[in-house]
């Protein structure tokens, strides 16, 4: 296995595990309104109920996309990347997928 495969596979798997771990307290409603941790949209600061609802939704979306990234990380171990710049860049920028659940959550919050 090439070192680039190992680096990109492990980084995507680690990123996925980290986001899942950070999303679980949000999903369970264990995080109170704050300025540092959670889905911090203007709508989520209007009330504690909205904070919990928006963060639970956002956590579910983050966990789903983390599972997608976990699969991508697993695939990175087996796909030949040396000499394939475009493939390498796709795996390197795979964590940008987290823009999708962020936008999904923002749209959800605006509808409330």
N, C-alpha and C positions, 0 to 999 in steps of 0.2 A: 504494500500500500504506500502510495506517495505521501510525503509529508503534508502537501497541500490538502489532500483528502482528509487526513487526520485532523488538521487544524480547522478546516471549515466544517467538517462533520461534528467535531467536539464543540466548536463555538456555537453552532446552531442548536445542538442538543442542550447545551448549558443554558443558552438564552431562553429556550423553550421552558426548561425546568424552572428557571428563575422567575419567569413571568407567571407560570402556573402557581408557584409558591406565593408570589406577591398578590395574586388574584383571589386566593382562597379566603383570606380574612374579609375582603370586600364582598365576596359572594355571600358570606355568612352574616354580614351586617355588623362585624366587630369593629369597624373603623368609624369613628365619629368625624364630623366635619372638621377639616383642617386645611392648611395651605400647602401641604407637602406631599400627601399620599392619597391617591384616589382619582376618580374621574372628576376633575375640577372645572366644571363648566359653570357659567353664571347661574343657570337654572338649578344646578345641584346645591347651590348655597342658599336657595330661597327657604328651605325648610329641612328638618331632619328626615322627614319621610321621603322627600324628593332625593335627598342625598343617598339614602339607602337604596331606593328603587333604581336610580341611575347607576349607582356603583355596582349593584347586583347584576344589572343588565350588561354593563361594561365588562364585568368580570367573566360572565358567561361567554361573551364574544372573544375576550382575550384568551380564555382557556381553549376555545374552539380553534382559534388561529395558532395558538401554541402547539396544539396537536398536529396541525398542518406543518408547522415549522419543524416539529420533532420528526415527522416522516421525511421531510426534505433533508434534515440533518443525517438521518439514517441512510438515505440514498447517496449522500455525498461520500460516504465511505467506499462505495462500489463503482461510481461513475468515473471513468478516466478523465482527469482534469489537466494533467500536465500537457502543455502545448495547446490547450483549448481555452483561449482567453475569455470568450463569451460565456462558456459554461462556468468557468471559474468565477466570473463576475456575478452571474446569476445566483450562485450559491453564496457568494460573499455578501450580496445585498439582500438575501432572503429575509433577514429580520425587518426589512422595510415593510413586510406584510402587516406589521403592527399598525400601520397607518389605516388599514381597512377597518379593524374594530374600533379605532379611535373615531373615525368618521361615522361609522354605524351608531356609536354611542352618542355622538354629538347630534345626529339626526333624531335619534330617539328622544334625547333630552329636549330638543326644540318642539317636539310634538306634544310634550306633556303640558 
